[in-house]
Amino acid sequence: MDDLDDLDDMSGDDAHDDDFDLDLLEEELRRAAGILDPIPAQLQQLAVEAFALHDLDARIAELTFDSVTDAIPVRGAVDVPRMLTFHVGGLTVDVELTAQGLMGQVLPPQTARIEVLRGPQGGSALTTDDMGRFTSVESPAGPFALRLRTDEGTVVTDWLTA
């Protein structure tokens, strides 16, 4: 019976040390994680650069189709272009990535200025034609996003790795 009494005593307020500081524990755990599993410098730099590029008033276009994950592979097909579709509100952006470059279309067709973002500095500047089409002879390498400036405002796509 004494063991049960001891357990009851431990479940009371006496079991918690009044001097125990959760903030201090959190700080110690952060230091330990920083030493044992540090964030790679390149990843930290990319995160800082991505944050520096955010547009507070921009709408985010969600990736709704990616041929890498959503398409059924065709047997024997090689060097197949990557197809991407982004949606926000009533706006759709279709993009095709190949080794030769990038091309796409804004739907409904409209004039837009497009930047291919690759880091903190602005990327390639593109303009759509009357049909909403755009092309670039440079295919993005590494992480990229598209920033579209239309008459209705600014739209930024999700970041992807080419």
Helices and strands as residue ranges (DSSP letters): H 2-11, G 13-15, H 22-36, H 41-53, E 59-66, H 67-70, E 82-88, E 91-98, E 101-107, E 113-117, E 124-127, E 133-136, E 143-150, E 153-157, E 160-161
